[in-house]
Amino acid sequence: MHETPEELKELQALLDASLARSTPHLRSIIRGESTLTAEQLTQVLTGMRTLALSTVTAKGEPRISGVDGHFLHGRWLFGTARDAAKARHLAARPAASAAYLLGEDLGVFTHGEVEILNPRDGEPAADWPDLLAYLQDHYGQDAFDWEKDVVYFRLRPRWMTVYAPDFGKLVS
């Protein structure tokens, strides 16, 4: 778990507000006993998780692909090759959606906008050195040319909800 108490508080507020403004249909599925608190979510989302990431082309056509997702500080972090289509889509149109699904046991759905953490030109995000250290620990320091080969994004959520009917099943 990498979240500070303040980040957990912000994440919980986001989860509560997102569910409150969701449709009656979604609220009939995701109720108090079938969701997770922010603290529980951060206990479950450790390490790398494969996300289904949705971007939009210049023509407004949706595209979905898989990315390695890392849930850090209450937000998804993911990377791709600098010349990948999704990197171009996100640079031009930063709105994105991500879903993490673990069978019928867990669904984490997020909509928001991305920020580029290590731009080719310009200053990296202030916390990029710490995030880079985390990523290099996970993948290995020599896995990529971290400045030339890959671009990393952080999905800043505007809406996020979690379906999890049995927290105990996720942590046992």
VENSULHU-V395607 format. One record per residue. N is the residue number from 1. RES is the residue in one letter. PHI is phi in whole degrees, -180 to 180 (* if undefined). PSI is psi in whole degrees, 0 to 359 (* if undefined). D_LAST is the distance of its C-alpha to the last C-alpha in Angstrom with 1 decimal. Layout:
<<N RES PHI PSI D_LAST> <N RES PHI PSI D_LAST>>
This chain:
<<1 M * 126 16.6> <2 H -111 0 20.3> <3 E -85 141 21.5> <4 T -82 165 24.1> <5 P -56 321 24.3> <6 E -66 319 27.0> <7 E -65 322 25.1> <8 L -64 319 22.2> <9 K -62 315 25.1> <10 E -64 318 26.7> <11 L -64 318 23.6> <12 Q -63 318 23.0> <13 A -61 319 26.7> <14 L -64 313 26.5> <15 L -60 314 23.6> <16 D -64 313 25.6> <17 A -66 321 28.9> <18 S -63 314 27.7> <19 L -66 321 26.4> <20 A -61 326 29.5> <21 R -99 13 31.9> <22 S -83 170 30.1> <23 T -70 157 31.8> <24 P -57 324 31.6> <25 H -59 310 30.0> <26 L -64 319 27.0> <27 R -67 338 26.7> <28 S -76 339 26.7> <29 I -93 314 23.5> <30 I -100 105 21.7> <31 R -124 178 22.0> <32 G -49 320 20.4> <33 E -86 357 17.7> <34 S -124 30 17.0> <35 T -141 179 16.8> <36 L -122 154 15.2> <37 T -78 168 17.1> <38 A -59 317 18.2> <39 E -64 317 16.1> <40 Q -62 318 12.8> <41 L -60 317 14.1> <42 T -71 337 15.0> <43 Q -72 327 11.5> <44 V -83 320 10.3> <45 L -90 69 13.7> <46 T -108 153 14.0> <47 G 71 199 16.2> <48 M -88 137 18.2> <49 R -130 133 17.6> <50 T -77 121 20.4> <51 L -103 147 22.2> <52 A -92 115 24.9> <53 L -110 131 27.7> <54 S -111 129 30.8> <55 T -125 179 34.1> <56 V -132 135 37.7> <57 T -76 173 40.8> <58 A -61 333 44.2> <59 K -86 3 45.2> <60 G 82 14 42.3> <61 E -87 134 40.5> <62 P -74 147 36.7> <63 R -135 140 34.9> <64 I -127 141 31.2> <65 S -153 169 29.7> <66 G -97 145 26.5> <67 V -141 155 25.8> <68 D -75 117 23.4> <69 G -106 142 21.9> <70 H -128 124 20.7> <71 F -92 105 19.7> <72 L -130 131 21.6> <73 H 58 34 23.2> <74 G 78 16 22.2> <75 R -142 152 23.9> <76 W -80 137 23.5> <77 L -120 134 25.4> <78 F -153 158 26.5> <79 G -132 169 29.4> <80 T -159 172 31.8> <81 A -65 144 35.1> <82 R -61 332 37.9> <83 D -98 11 39.9> <84 A -71 150 37.3> <85 A -57 318 38.3> <86 K -63 327 35.3> <87 A -65 318 36.4> <88 R -66 316 39.9> <89 H -57 311 38.6> <90 L -69 327 36.6> <91 A -66 323 39.5> <92 A -86 325 41.8> <93 R -137 94 39.6> <94 P -75 357 36.7> <95 A -70 137 35.0> <96 A -152 159 31.8> <97 S -129 147 28.8> <98 A -137 145 25.4> <99 A -134 135 22.5> <100 Y -117 124 19.0> <101 L -125 135 17.6> <102 L -124 84 14.4> <103 G 52 226 15.8> <104 E -97 7 15.9> <105 D -92 335 12.5> <106 L -156 135 13.8> <107 G -139 123 17.4> <108 V -119 119 18.9> <109 F -120 128 22.6> <110 T -135 134 25.0> <111 H -124 139 28.8> <112 G 179 205 31.0> <113 E -127 146 33.2> <114 V -97 155 32.7> <115 E -123 144 34.4> <116 I -83 127 35.3> <117 L -87 327 34.0> <118 N -133 72 36.3> <119 P -62 150 39.4> <120 R -62 316 41.9> <121 D -117 136 44.6> <122 G 107 179 44.1> <123 E -83 138 42.0> <124 P -72 166 38.2> <125 A -58 150 35.9> <126 A -57 325 36.1> <127 D -94 9 32.5> <128 W -57 318 32.9> <129 P -57 319 33.2> <130 D -69 319 29.9> <131 L -67 319 28.2> <132 L -61 318 30.1> <133 A -61 318 28.9> <134 Y -60 312 25.2> <135 L -65 318 26.0> <136 Q -66 327 28.1> <137 D -66 322 25.4> <138 H -74 311 23.0> <139 Y -95 339 25.8> <140 G 106 140 28.3> <141 Q -63 331 31.5> <142 D -104 17 33.7> <143 A -66 327 31.6> <144 F -145 169 34.1> <145 D -85 100 37.2> <146 W -62 339 35.2> <147 E -95 325 38.3> <148 K -95 322 40.0> <149 D -86 323 37.5> <150 V -124 150 34.6> <151 V -121 136 34.5> <152 Y -112 143 31.5> <153 F -124 153 31.0> <154 R -121 127 29.1> <155 L -88 111 28.5> <156 R -87 107 29.6> <157 P -74 138 28.2> <158 R -100 336 30.6> <159 W -150 134 28.1> <160 M -153 135 24.4> <161 T -139 158 22.2> <162 V -132 131 18.5> <163 Y -110 123 17.4> <164 A -157 99 13.9> <165 P -73 343 14.1> <166 D -149 93 10.5> <167 F -58 320 8.8> <168 G -57 325 6.0> <169 K -67 331 5.5> <170 L -82 337 5.9> <171 V -111 0 3.8> <172 S -89 * 0.0>>
